[in-house]
């Protein structure tokens, strides 16, 4: 009689259906937990960014709706990576330099132009006039993007054109953004050349003009660069709150009366605020409303 074959020792058990499904559930839970941690980390980073003077752990936890210990562990990781830093004296948290470097590298001229152009197109369509976005270039400004309106007699300025700061609305915005000492240094060496009968050619007059721009936030070019053209401009800010450019609307003097300039300035303000948000700027009122929520 042939002996029966011996059963294999310790046969591998087949996975039960419930065990397989249990593993799937465990993986899904882990994935959800990872997404939740990422969401919390970005909420913390955004809240820290809104507080330029820094924010303490207790207040940060309250703002993002997390327990102190949870917030501490997440912030500790971000500090170790350099994306958040802790002030030694107050122990408050601020955004770290690597995050600034990432944001700054994204805002090159091509990116600025691509973000500004559709906003300028809307502004030209709403005003019927040419719209411009410019940034500072030494003591002057350079136009990075421009669009034309549907109306007749549109300006023919090309992209890349450099204009003096002292007699253009786009430039006055940049002068108003300078620190007082920096502006006085500009006055000491800049050539306040006359380009038209209305051009500002004295330091005292430009000082008064720039002071008014700082007060109102609006700059006007009343035929100062081209006697036949008026322009209104407002500031564009980046994620740090710094003025990095200006948006302006230009048109012929016979079409842009004082009343028309006032109306165009309101539309230009909306466009400037919109582009500032594209560059990461959060207005104080918006930051307060978000924190209240």
Secondary structure, DSSP 8 states (H G I E B T S, - for coil): --------TT------HHHHHHHHHHHHHHHHHHHHHHHHHHHHHHHHHH-TT-B-HHHHHHHHT--HHHHHHHHHHHHHHTSEEE-TTT--EEE-HHHHHHHHHH--HHHHHHHHHHHHHHHHHHHSSEEEEEEEETTEEEEEEEE--SSSS-----TT-EEESTTSHHHHHHHHTS-HHHHHHHHHH-----SSTT---SHHHHHHHHHHHHHHSEEEEESSSSTTEEEEEEEEE-TTS-EEEEEEEEEETTT--HHHHHHHHHHHHHHHHHHHHHTT---HHHHHHHHH-
